[in-house]
Amino acid sequence: MIRKVLVVYKSSVFEKFFKGSSLLKNKNLPVIASHLNRIYRVHEEYYRSFQKVLNLLKDLRVAFEKAERKDRVNLKSFDLILTVGGDGTFLEVSHQVKDQIILGINSVPKHSVGRYCCTDAQHFPLVFEKLLKNRLKITTLPRLILSINGHIVAERILNDFLVAHVNPAMMSRYALKIGAKEEEQRSSGIWISTPSGSSGAMKSAGGPVIPIGGKSIVYLPRELHQ
């Protein structure tokens, strides 16, 4: 039963960097002005999507609170977390979530990557109705924990992490042990990814893309020294 919902939103690029900028009206810089106008249109579309989500919750009389993506909120009192944005917003929230359901809403599908988002604002009412009626399939996604010498330095990692030298131009030397197999390697570092995160940096580095519901951990050395 959904008793209370948290809606997580983000500040748009326009809000962060260009709101009130004179560049929007500077006719002497047509290329920049055109680029900023596109950013502004994305900003408007984002808030239209955000408002659609809020309006539906109000119409259904679902109790909810709003929080910006950068905020740190006590999530224990919420049964459901809605993220309005793209994968970045979903991932930011996932680091705080222990076992609640997160439903990602891609706010601007034409301009935003949404592998973790199961709907957009237009189709959200139908998806939310299915969720309320327990007819929406819930996918459990594995997460990673990173520890160094037994000390946990990062946890609840939903996508990936890179182990590398503090100076990325330097070579890293390490021993890689998986089960009974162990191998010493020299490379520019090593990517380690969950299945759901394999379509990001792992894919860009030439690694495999694993189905989002998989249970495997994917790794890929960067520029492995032969």
C-alpha positions in Angstrom: 0.0 0.0 0.0 1.3 3.4 -1.0 0.7 5.8 2.0 3.4 8.5 1.4 5.5 9.4 -1.7 8.6 11.4 -2.0 9.0 13.3 -5.4 12.7 14.1 -6.1 13.3 16.8 -8.7 16.4 18.6 -10.0 17.5 22.1 -10.9 17.7 22.4 -14.7 20.9 23.4 -16.5 19.2 26.7 -17.3 18.5 27.4 -13.6 22.0 26.5 -12.5 23.9 28.5 -15.0 21.9 30.8 -17.3 18.8 32.1 -15.5 18.8 35.9 -16.0 21.7 35.8 -18.4 21.9 38.6 -20.9 23.3 36.1 -23.5 19.7 34.9 -24.2 18.9 38.3 -25.7 22.3 39.1 -27.3 21.7 39.2 -31.0 25.4 39.6 -31.6 26.0 36.0 -30.5 23.4 34.0 -32.6 25.1 30.6 -32.1 25.3 31.0 -28.3 21.8 32.5 -28.1 20.4 29.5 -30.1 22.1 27.1 -27.8 20.8 28.8 -24.7 17.3 28.9 -26.2 17.4 25.1 -26.6 18.5 24.8 -23.0 15.6 27.0 -22.0 13.1 24.9 -24.0 14.4 21.8 -22.2 14.0 23.6 -18.9 10.3 24.4 -19.7 9.6 20.8 -20.8 11.2 19.5 -17.6 8.9 21.6 -15.4 5.8 20.7 -17.4 6.7 17.0 -16.8 7.3 17.7 -13.1 4.0 19.5 -12.7 2.1 16.6 -14.4 3.5 14.2 -11.8 2.5 16.5 -9.0 -1.0 17.1 -10.4 -1.7 13.4 -10.7 -0.7 12.8 -7.1 -3.0 15.7 -6.0 -5.9 14.4 -8.1 -5.5 11.0 -6.5 -5.1 12.5 -3.0 -1.8 10.7 -2.5 0.2 12.2 0.3 3.6 13.4 -1.0 6.6 15.6 -0.3 9.0 17.2 -2.6 12.8 17.3 -2.3 15.6 18.5 -4.6 18.1 16.0 -5.9 20.9 17.5 -3.8 19.0 17.3 -0.6 19.6 14.6 2.1 16.2 13.4 3.3 15.2 10.8 5.8 13.6 8.3 3.6 12.2 5.9 6.2 8.7 7.5 6.2 8.2 7.0 2.5 6.8 4.0 0.8 7.7 5.1 -2.8 10.2 7.5 -4.3 9.5 9.1 -7.6 12.5 10.6 -9.4 11.7 13.2 -12.1 14.7 13.7 -14.4 17.0 11.1 -16.0 19.4 8.5 -14.9 21.5 11.0 -12.9 18.6 11.8 -10.6 17.7 8.2 -10.2 21.3 7.2 -9.3 21.7 10.1 -6.9 18.7 8.9 -4.9 19.6 5.2 -5.1 22.7 5.9 -3.0 20.4 6.8 -0.1 17.7 4.1 -0.5 17.8 0.9 1.5 14.8 -1.1 0.4 12.1 1.3 -0.9 10.7 1.2 -4.4 12.1 3.9 -6.7 10.2 4.7 -9.9 12.1 6.8 -12.4 10.2 9.2 -14.7 12.2 10.5 -17.7 11.2 14.2 -17.8 12.7 15.1 -21.2 13.0 11.8 -23.2 14.4 13.5 -26.3 17.3 15.0 -24.4 17.8 12.7 -21.4 19.2 9.2 -20.9 16.7 7.1 -19.0 17.8 3.5 -18.7 16.6 3.4 -15.1 13.4 5.2 -15.9 10.3 3.0 -16.6 8.1 5.8 -17.9 7.8 9.5 -18.9 5.4 12.1 -17.7 2.9 11.4 -20.5 2.5 7.7 -19.6 3.1 8.1 -15.8 -0.7 8.0 -14.9 -1.0 4.5 -16.5 2.1 3.2 -14.8 1.2 4.6 -11.4 -2.3 3.1 -11.7 -0.7 -0.3 -12.3 1.6 0.2 -9.3 -1.4 1.1 -7.0 -3.2 -2.1 -8.2 -0.1 -4.2 -7.6 0.1 -5.0 -11.4 3.5 -3.4 -12.0 6.5 -5.7 -12.2 9.1 -4.6 -9.6 12.7 -5.4 -10.6 15.3 -5.8 -7.9 18.7 -4.4 -9.0 22.0 -5.6 -7.5 24.3 -3.0 -6.0 28.0 -3.0 -5.2 30.1 -2.3 -2.1 33.7 -1.1 -2.4 36.0 -1.8 0.5 39.8 -1.2 0.9 41.6 -3.3 3.4 38.3 -4.3 4.9 37.1 -0.7 5.3 34.0 0.2 3.3 34.6 3.4 1.3 31.4 3.3 -0.9 28.2 1.2 -0.8 24.9 1.0 -2.6 26.6 1.5 -5.9 24.0 1.0 -8.5 26.0 1.7 -11.7 29.8 1.4 -11.7 33.1 2.5 -10.3 36.6 3.0 -11.5 39.7 1.8 -9.7 42.7 3.8 -10.9 45.8 5.7 -10.0 45.2 9.2 -8.4 46.9 10.5 -11.5 44.9 9.0 -14.4 48.0 9.1 -16.7 49.9 6.7 -14.5 49.8 3.0 -14.8 48.0 0.9 -12.1 49.4 -2.4 -10.9 47.1 -4.8 -9.1 46.2 -8.4 -8.6 42.7 -9.4 -9.8 41.3 -12.5 -8.0 37.9 -14.0 -8.9 37.1 -17.3 -7.2 40.2 -19.5 -7.4 41.7 -17.6 -10.3 44.2 -14.8 -9.7 46.1 -12.6 -12.2 48.5 -9.7 -11.9 47.7 -6.9 -14.3 49.0 -3.5 -15.4 46.6 -1.0 -16.9 45.1 2.5 -16.7 42.7 1.1 -14.2 39.7 -1.2 -14.1 36.0 -0.5 -14.5 33.6 -2.6 -12.3 29.9 -2.4 -13.1 26.5 -3.8 -12.2 24.4 -5.2 -15.1 22.2 -2.0 -15.0 25.3 0.2 -15.1 26.9 -1.6 -18.0 25.4 0.6 -20.7 27.3 3.7 -19.4 31.0 4.0 -19.0 31.5 0.2 -19.4 29.9 0.3 -22.8 31.9 3.4 -23.8 35.1 1.7 -22.8 34.2 -1.3 -25.1 32.8 -3.6 -22.5 29.6 -5.7 -22.8 26.1 -4.5 -22.0 24.3 -6.9 -19.7 20.5 -7.2 -19.4 19.3 -4.9 -16.6 17.8 -7.7 -14.6 21.0 -9.8 -14.6 23.0 -10.9 -11.5 26.6 -10.8 -12.9 29.3 -8.3 -12.1 31.1 -6.9 -15.2 34.7 -5.8 -15.1 37.0 -4.3 -17.8 40.7 -3.3 -17.6 41.4 0.1 -19.3 44.3 0.0 -21.8 45.6 -3.3 -20.5 49.4 -3.6 -20.8 50.2 -6.8 -22.8 
